[in-house]
Amino acid sequence: MTGNKFFKGDLFKVTASKSTAVQILDEALIPDEYKREVVTVRVDKTAIKKVLQSGDSVDGAVIDSSKLNVTFKKGFRCMWTDL
């Protein structure tokens, strides 16, 4: 694929462009000079969400309802209305 490809409809435009990424075929064969040790501590958002939804509080966390999920399905016509 050369250049950007796009589709433009009445309601939206979709653009696709070629990208590159390194694919690791066998991590054991990668020399140590290209490896780094990573220690990760992650917050359990699923557990916090359950606690918040039950009415309890968790210091440093709140429920964010400001985002809107949009799903496009093939074969349906849509009309925007206020939610």
Phi, psi and omega in degrees: 000126179247137180070183179272143174249143180213158173235129179240120176251186179291329186256340185200168176230135178244129180241137176236133178225150182290141177228164178237150178207149176278130178249123179271116182275323179210102184300330180295336181273349181287128179299148182302331181297342179256016180241150174220148179277134181233125175249124186238132171243124182241147176278136180276087184295328180296315179294318179296319180299318179299317180296314181296320180291336179280354178104350177278170180243156175230121179304131177086008182217144174218162174278130178255113180251019185275348183269151180237124175272134180237131180238130175257132177237141182291138172089005179245143173265147181228155175225130181286133174225161176290140179276000000 
